[in-house]
């Protein structure tokens, strides 16, 4: 907050305004905007982690270029396939949040390029392993994991459960791990912070840390359900009388408020993975 106060105040307010205006114009417009912001955010996260795990590598620029092309191919090709092949048995958020293009004849050509990129990347990793006798396991893991999760979650399987587990759940786990690691590193041993905060980021507090996040997630989803979806009241233990009958401006405002955490996360993530800062990290480490 000391370093980024204006950013951390402005972005949530901007998120609220964008969400309310978009939903007021048309709910479909709102979901289009949110879906494509999420897609861009998901793709950039994979690139960002790949760059972090590559920062200590002693390799020429062309090797990093191949890594970049591969991580983007691993994520962009499944999204392109989704747009060209038409609606599936799952959605990013709601039905119709993507625009589908009637050019499915292009899929085989994209597939050829996709597989060629993967082959080149594998051969490149084999080459450097033979030459340096070392393997960057975290980087290979994030690229390989992205290839598998995005391909099987979107292209191979056509089910909501596979997509949710392979893309959505796996997307959130690294953030949870990073937040706990950061807190453990910065707060646990510092006596100036409250003991409750230090304990939350201790090994013994890991269970409470995860439970804390689940409680907030449960409450947020419950608020979405009583105000908009009205599908799973029994899951959240809420009586039917709690359902809110909102429409027009009041519904747009509630949706805007509930969207703040998501849209703020998407926008802030763009600053976290800024290319200039990642380059600076790589230059410093090398």
C-alpha positions, 0 to 999 in steps of 0.5 A: 500500500505504501508503494502502490497506494493509488494503483490499489485504490484506483483499480477496484473503483475502475473495476466497479465502474466498468462492471456496472456500466457494461451490465447496465448496457447489456449483461451479454456485454458484461460477460464478454468483457469479463471472459476475455479479461480472464482469458488474457489474465490466464495466459499471462500468468503462465508466461509470467511463471515461465519467465520467473523460473527461467531467470537463473538460466544461462542460455542464449536469447533464442532459447528464451524466444522458443520458450516464449513461443511455446508457452503462448502456443500452449495457451493460445491454440486451445483458445483458438480451437475453442473459438473455431470449433464452436460451443462446448459442454462448458463455458468460461462463465456463461453461455455465449460469453465467447464469440465463435468464428465459422472457420473450423477449416483453419483448425488443422493448419493451427494444429500443425503449427502448434505441434511443430512448436512443441517438437522444437521446444522439446528438441531444444530442451534435449539439446541443452540437457546434453550440452549442460547436463542440467534441467530447469525442472520448474520451468519445464514443469510450468511449460509442460503442465500448461501444454497438458492442462490447456490441451486436455482441459479444452481440446481433448475433453469436452466436459465441465469437470475436466475444464474446471479441474485442469484450467480453473482450479490449477490456475488458482493453486499457484497464487495460493502458494505464492501468497502463503510463501510471501507471508511466511517469508515476510511476516512469520519471523517479524515481531512488528506484525500481529501474532495472528498474522505471523501464525497464519503464515506459519507451517502450523497455520497453513490449514487455517490459511487455506480454510480462511480462503475457502470461507471467503470463496463460499460467502462470495459464491453464496452472494452470487447465488442469492442475487443472480444465479438462484440455483444452489440455495441448498448448497449454501444453506440459505432459505428461499426467502433470502433470494433477492429479486433484483433487476435494472440498476440495482442488479447492475450495482450488486453484480459490479460489487461482486465482480470487484475481486475478480476484475481487480485481480485480472487488472493487477495481474497485468502489472505483476507480469509486466514484461519490462519488470520480468526482463529486469529480473532476468538481467539482475539474476544473470 
